[in-house]
């Protein structure tokens, strides 16, 4: 596959994505993950068919990293919502602008490489599918991260002509795990389990010492209510003495 064919395929993929995602489509795992991964592998293989200089390899690595970063930003700008029980995704104006910027940056960097190193003109058009696939894969991962937190279901592939949708146990497990974590985070705390910094280290549980729980002090039992002193007073009265130790007549 030559560089011109790579560019044609990349333009076709971009046009197809824009036509569907600007209007909104179900967030399918196959389109978000599998297809971009295949494009990335094809683009990586194509780069090995052309002799690369050190400069062209650095150019390829730099443009791929930039494409991944733009893909992450584009995924964050995609609108994710629920419709008919399924998770849908839709490009916003920011998403379209980032996709166009990605293409322009890749083409501009290729032209710059051709000017700086004319001998690398053969490798200018290579790596287009690699950069596009890596960018779409990064976008898909971010959209998937946002989609697992919605109430809709993520399908692996939408059914055609009335056929049932293909699901994925992996995606269903991700959504179930995300919902469990959300339920735990939003569950109200049990009464009495909340403490304040002023109560840390105090023995103030009402079921173990009611008087101390009401007052919040360690030595707050009145003298006449102290159990030990009451017992001593009772023994003194039985012996004919009052609290001061004088004999009672």
Secondary structure by P-SEA (a helix, b strand, c coil): ccaaaaaaaaaaaaaaaaaccccccccccccccaaaaaaaaaaaaaaaaccccaaaaaaaaaaaaaaaaaaaaaaaabbbbbcccbbbbbbcaaaaaaaaaaaaaaaaaaaaaaaaccccccccccaaaaaaaaaaaaaaaaaaaaaaaccbbbbcbbbcccccbbbbaaaaaaaaaaaaaaaaaaccccccccccccccccccccccccccccccccccccccccaaaaaaaaaaaaacccccccccc
